[in-house]
Amino acid sequence: MKSIMVVGTTSHAGKSLITTAICRILSRRGWRVAPFKGQNMALNAYVTGSGGEIGYAQAVQAWAAGVIPWVEMNPILLKPQGDMTSQVIIKGKYVGKVNAADYYEQYFQLGWRTIEESLQHLSTEFDLVVCEGAGSPAEINLKHRDLTNMRVAKYLNAPTILVVDIDRGGAFAHVVGTLELLDPEERQLIKGIVINKFRGQRSLLEPGIKWLEERIKIPVIGVIPYLQEIFPAEDSLDLWERKTSKTQGDVNISVIRLPRISNFTDFDPLEAEPTVAVKYVSLKQDLGHPDAVIIPGTKTTIADLILLQKSGMAEAIQNYAASGGTVLGICGGYQILGQMIADPEGLEGQAGRFTGLNLLPIKTIITGQKTARQRQVSSNFPQMGLPVTGFEIHQGRSRVELQADNQAYQPLFDDANLGLVDSCQSVWGTYLHGLFDNGPWRRAWLNRLRQQRGLKSLPTGVANYREQREQMLDNLATEIENHLDLNPLLS
């Protein structure tokens, strides 16, 4: 199978971005392309049409390639829980929780077999696979059990790109050092160096490029300028690196930066709204008086609930809601807004019953059975009958605690199990990820916030975010194609 491998000298060198761009570039040239990442550790996840979880970055790469995301594109997904354990997702399905020290002993053989099977399956359907590595391929303490980097490249005999982030400094040392630590058969596969996140004049870099090429005997096939586009990131570390494009907007929304935040890609469509400013607020910060507060998804709901309460942020949110502020909880955030969360088996680590924020009349039980599925529903609020698509990923069942004649709360969608809203449309809760991807629903929800500020409503007849994302992917591919020579990899 024809393939390309993309590895990086460090984490956040730009592997995901380069892989995404290559998928779109080759797709536009007529190749049927599949992205691939053998093992991914991430809290931003997507649910495929078959109901399997993969890293959200691989879903974006599939969309860049113009194909539907498959579980084989990311056969192993690790979702860290913050206590040195991770959920293990194999071929999209949850198979257990494991301590970091025991992971490779328990899952290495199964993991590699799964990677081989997935690559073989992709080879029957696609012309070329673009593989992404993880971290660095030269972590000498981990190489013997690395499932993601040069083991995959050697298996496929894949011509490989080494990406280095020049913005953080030390780029030439990173390249030379990485190559020095690769085995000869691994180094032989490196066919090109890509210098990423370059600011300044290319001519000033040329002496360094000439020296590097003479030293390593590998061409520099790309110098990519620093790009401002924000694309879905793989882990919560990106929130600390992400630069807010707007500090103030017509509408200001605060997202609580939970310690174990997950699927913050839910808010990319809000950040793309020209009149909206999104701010991530840590538990130690003052909540202030935004137009809306969002409690996002979390990998460990109970642990983050306890920290919300200990920090005083829970009380701040309750006071904000009591004063008429708009609060929205998504997935774990929805559970946190309820009356109680019970974990009788200690699946999240600590068994017991825990009091929620008591802003919605639901009680949740954490269960071993995980719900992961795509959904198509119709909205009841803020506007009746809007079509909404998204996906569920949660480990728990929530029961609404309402008397039959209680009209204070209503189902948010035509499926009452997916969420609630109060009669004032101030407190909202839903299990649906990808909610804001739905353009008309997003605008209808934002217009309620705008009306409260006396602002004119925005048009609701807008396209869904996926169309905007398509344009972003095209722009990204065009920009990178102008600075990247793929011929050494394709010849």
Residue pairs with C-beta under 8 A, 6 or more apart in sequence:
1 119
1 122
1 123
1 126
1 128
1 129
1 156
2 127
2 128
2 129
3 128
3 129
3 130
3 131
3 156
3 157
3 158
3 159
4 22
4 128
4 129
4 130
4 131
4 158
4 159
4 160
4 161
4 486
4 489
5 131
5 133
5 150
5 152
5 153
5 156
5 158
5 159
5 160
5 161
5 189
6 15
6 18
6 19
6 22
6 130
6 131
6 132
6 133
6 160
6 161
6 163
7 15
7 133
7 136
7 137
7 149
7 150
7 153
7 160
7 161
7 162
7 163
8 14
8 15
8 133
8 135
8 136
8 162
8 163
8 164
8 165
9 136
9 138
9 162
9 163
9 164
9 165
9 171
9 174
9 175
9 177
9 178
10 135
10 136
10 164
10 165
10 168
10 174
11 134
11 135
11 136
12 165
12 237
12 238
12 241
13 163
13 164
13 165
13 196
14 163
14 165
14 194
14 196
14 197
14 224
15 132
15 133
15 134
15 163
16 57
16 61
16 132
16 231
16 233
16 234
17 196
17 227
17 231
17 476
17 480
18 161
18 163
18 194
18 196
18 224
18 480
18 484
19 35
19 61
19 130
19 131
19 132
20 35
20 57
20 60
20 61
20 64
20 231
20 473
20 476
21 64
21 476
21 477
21 480
21 481
21 484
22 130
22 480
22 486
23 33
23 35
23 61
23 62
23 64
23 65
23 130
24 64
24 65
24 66
24 473
24 474
24 476
24 477
25 477
25 480
25 481
25 484
25 486
26 33
26 65
26 128
26 130
26 486
27 33
27 64
27 65
27 66
28 477
31 127
31 128
32 67
32 125
32 126
32 127
32 128
33 65
33 66
33 67
33 126
33 127
33 128
33 129
33 130
34 62
34 65
34 67
34 70
34 72
34 73
34 122
34 125
34 126
34 128
34 129
34 130
35 58
35 61
35 62
35 64
35 65
35 73
35 129
35 130
35 131
35 132
36 58
36 72
36 73
36 74
36 118
36 119
36 122
36 129
36 130
36 131
36 132
36 152
37 55
37 57
37 58
37 73
37 74
37 131
37 132
37 133
37 134
37 148
38 74
38 75
38 76
38 111
38 115
38 118
38 131
38 147
38 148
38 152
39 75
39 76
39 77
39 78
39 111
39 115
39 134
39 147
39 148
40 54
40 55
40 57
40 58
40 74
40 76
40 77
40 78
40 134
40 148
40 234
41 77
41 78
41 79
41 80
41 86
41 134
41 234
41 235
42 55
42 56
42 57
42 77
42 78
42 79
42 234
42 235
43 79
43 80
43 235
43 236
43 260
43 261
43 262
43 263
43 299
44 55
44 56
44 57
44 232
44 233
44 234
44 235
44 262
44 263
44 264
44 265
45 53
45 54
45 55
45 56
45 77
45 79
45 262
45 263
45 393
46 53
46 54
46 55
46 56
46 58
46 59
46 69
46 391
47 53
47 372
47 373
47 374
47 391
47 392
47 393
47 433
48 54
48 59
48 68
48 69
48 70
48 71
48 92
48 374
49 68
49 69
49 374
50 70
50 71
50 92
51 92
51 372
51 373
51 374
52 71
52 89
52 91
52 92
52 93
52 372
53 71
53 77
53 89
53 92
53 93
53 94
53 372
53 393
54 69
54 70
54 71
54 73
54 74
54 77
54 92
55 74
55 77
55 234
56 232
56 234
56 263
56 265
57 132
57 231
57 232
57 233
57 234
58 69
58 73
58 74
58 132
59 69
60 231
60 232
60 469
60 473
61 73
61 130
61 132
62 68
62 69
62 70
62 73
63 69
63 466
63 469
63 470
63 473
64 473
64 477
65 130
67 126
70 122
71 91
71 92
71 118
72 91
72 117
72 118
72 119
72 121
72 122
73 118
73 122
75 90
75 91
75 114
75 115
75 117
75 118
76 88
76 89
76 90
76 107
76 111
76 114
76 115
76 147
77 88
77 89
77 92
78 86
78 87
78 88
78 89
78 103
79 86
79 87
79 89
79 262
79 299
80 86
80 299
81 87
81 97
81 260
81 299
81 300
81 348
81 349
82 259
82 260
82 299
82 300
82 303
83 300
83 303
83 349
84 99
84 100
84 101
85 97
85 98
85 99
85 100
85 349
86 97
86 98
86 100
86 103
87 94
87 96
87 97
87 299
88 94
88 95
88 96
88 97
88 98
88 103
88 107
89 95
90 107
90 110
90 111
90 114
91 114
91 118
92 372
94 370
94 372
94 395
97 347
98 106
98 107
104 145
108 145
108 147
111 147
112 147
112 151
115 147
115 152
115 155
116 155
119 129
119 152
119 155
119 156
122 129
123 129
129 156
131 152
131 153
131 156
131 158
133 148
133 149
133 150
133 152
133 153
134 148
134 149
135 148
135 149
136 149
136 178
137 143
137 146
137 149
137 150
137 178
137 182
137 186
138 177
138 178
138 181
138 182
139 146
140 181
143 150
150 160
150 182
150 183
150 186
150 189
152 158
153 160
153 186
153 189
154 185
154 186
154 189
157 189
158 189
159 189
159 191
159 192
159 488
159 489
160 189
160 190
160 191
161 190
161 191
161 192
161 193
161 194
161 221
161 489
162 175
162 178
162 179
162 190
162 192
162 193
162 194
162 218
163 194
163 196
164 171
164 174
164 175
164 193
164 194
164 195
164 196
165 171
165 174
165 196
165 197
166 195
166 196
166 197
166 198
167 196
167 197
167 198
167 199
167 226
168 197
171 195
172 208
172 211
172 212
175 193
175 212
175 216
176 212
176 215
176 216
179 187
179 190
179 216
179 218
182 190
190 218
191 218
191 219
191 221
191 488
191 489
192 218
192 219
192 220
192 221
192 222
192 485
192 488
192 489
193 212
193 216
193 218
193 219
193 220
193 221
193 222
194 220
194 221
194 222
194 223
194 224
194 484
195 205
195 209
195 220
195 222
195 223
195 224
196 224
197 224
197 225
197 226
197 227
198 205
198 223
198 224
198 225
198 226
199 225
199 226
202 223
205 223
209 220
209 223
212 220
213 219
213 220
219 488
221 484
221 485
221 486
221 488
221 489
222 480
222 483
222 484
222 485
223 483
224 480
224 483
224 484
225 479
225 483
227 476
227 479
229 472
229 475
229 476
230 242
230 245
230 268
230 271
231 472
231 476
232 265
232 268
233 239
233 242
233 265
236 260
236 261
236 262
236 264
239 257
239 261
239 264
239 280
244 277
244 278
244 279
245 271
246 276
246 277
246 278
247 277
247 279
248 277
249 273
249 275
249 276
249 277
250 275
250 276
250 450
250 453
250 455
251 273
251 275
251 276
251 277
251 291
251 292
251 446
251 449
251 450
251 453
251 455
252 276
252 277
252 279
252 290
252 291
253 270
253 276
253 277
253 278
253 279
253 290
253 291
253 292
253 293
253 294
253 449
254 278
254 279
254 280
254 281
254 287
254 288
254 290
254 292
254 293
254 294
255 264
255 267
255 278
255 279
255 280
255 281
255 293
255 294
255 296
256 280
256 281
256 283
256 293
256 294
256 295
256 296
256 308
256 313
256 317
256 333
257 280
257 281
257 282
257 283
258 283
258 295
258 296
258 298
258 304
258 307
258 308
258 332
258 333
259 283
259 303
259 304
259 307
260 298
260 299
260 300
260 303
260 304
261 296
261 297
261 298
262 296
262 297
262 298
262 299
262 331
262 332
263 296
263 297
263 330
263 331
263 393
263 433
264 280
264 296
264 297
266 296
266 297
266 330
266 433
266 434
266 435
266 436
267 278
267 294
267 296
267 436
268 436
268 465
269 436
269 437
269 439
269 442
269 465
269 468
270 276
270 278
270 436
270 442
271 278
272 465
272 468
273 442
273 446
275 446
275 458
276 446
279 290
281 287
281 288
283 307
283 308
283 311
283 313
284 311
286 316
287 293
287 313
287 316
287 317
287 320
289 320
289 325
290 325
291 326
291 449
291 452
291 453
292 325
292 326
292 327
292 328
292 449
293 317
293 320
293 325
293 326
293 327
293 328
294 327
294 328
294 329
294 330
294 333
295 317
295 327
295 328
295 329
295 330
295 332
295 333
295 334
295 336
295 337
296 330
296 331
296 332
296 333
297 330
297 331
297 332
297 333
297 393
297 433
298 304
298 331
298 332
298 333
298 336
299 332
300 348
300 349
301 332
301 335
301 336
301 341
301 348
301 364
301 366
301 396
302 341
302 343
302 348
302 349
302 350
302 354
302 366
303 348
303 349
303 350
304 332
304 336
305 314
305 336
305 341
305 354
305 356
306 354
308 314
308 317
308 336
308 357
309 315
314 357
317 327
317 357
317 359
318 357
318 358
318 359
320 327
321 327
321 359
321 426
321 427
324 424
324 426
325 426
326 425
326 426
326 427
326 428
326 448
326 449
326 452
327 337
327 359
327 426
327 427
327 428
328 427
328 428
328 429
328 430
329 335
329 336
329 337
329 360
329 428
329 429
329 430
330 429
330 430
330 431
330 432
330 433
330 435
331 392
331 393
331 394
331 430
331 431
331 433
332 394
333 429
334 360
334 362
334 398
334 419
334 429
334 430
334 431
335 341
335 356
335 362
335 364
335 394
335 396
335 398
336 356
336 357
337 356
337 357
337 359
337 360
337 362
337 427
337 429
338 356
338 357
338 358
338 359
338 360
338 361
338 362
338 363
338 364
338 398
338 429
339 355
339 356
339 358
339 360
339 361
339 362
339 363
339 401
340 353
340 354
340 355
340 356
340 363
340 364
341 353
341 354
341 356
341 363
341 364
341 365
341 366
341 396
342 352
342 353
342 354
342 363
342 364
342 365
342 366
343 350
343 351
343 352
343 354
343 365
343 366
344 351
344 365
344 366
345 351
345 366
345 368
347 366
347 367
347 368
347 395
348 366
356 364
359 427
360 409
360 420
360 422
360 427
360 429
361 400
361 401
361 402
361 406
361 409
361 420
362 398
362 399
362 400
362 401
362 420
362 429
363 398
363 399
363 401
364 396
364 397
364 398
364 399
365 396
365 397
365 399
366 395
366 396
367 395
367 396
367 397
368 395
369 395
370 393
370 394
370 395
371 392
371 393
371 394
371 395
371 431
372 391
372 392
372 393
373 391
373 392
374 389
374 390
374 391
375 388
375 389
375 390
375 391
375 392
375 415
375 418
375 432
376 387
376 388
376 389
377 387
377 388
377 389
377 413
377 414
377 415
377 418
377 432
378 385
378 386
378 387
378 388
378 413
378 414
379 385
379 386
379 387
379 388
379 412
379 413
379 414
379 441
380 410
380 411
380 412
380 413
380 414
380 421
381 410
381 412
381 421
381 425
381 428
382 425
382 441
382 444
382 445
382 447
382 448
383 440
383 441
383 444
383 460
386 438
386 440
386 441
386 444
387 438
388 413
388 432
388 435
388 438
388 441
389 434
389 437
389 438
390 432
390 433
390 434
390 435
390 437
390 438
391 432
391 433
391 434
392 418
392 431
392 432
392 433
393 433
394 431
398 417
398 431
400 409
400 416
400 420
402 408
402 409
407 423
408 422
408 423
409 420
409 421
409 422
409 423
410 420
410 421
410 423
411 418
411 419
411 420
412 418
412 419
412 420
412 421
412 428
412 429
412 430
413 419
413 430
413 432
417 431
418 430
418 431
418 432
419 428
419 429
419 430
419 431
419 432
420 428
420 429
421 427
421 428
421 429
422 428
425 448
435 441
435 442
436 442
436 445
436 465
437 464
437 465
437 466
438 464
438 465
439 460
439 462
439 463
439 464
439 465
440 460
440 461
440 462
442 465
443 458
443 459
443 460
443 462
444 460
446 458
447 457
447 458
447 460
450 456
450 457
450 458
451 457
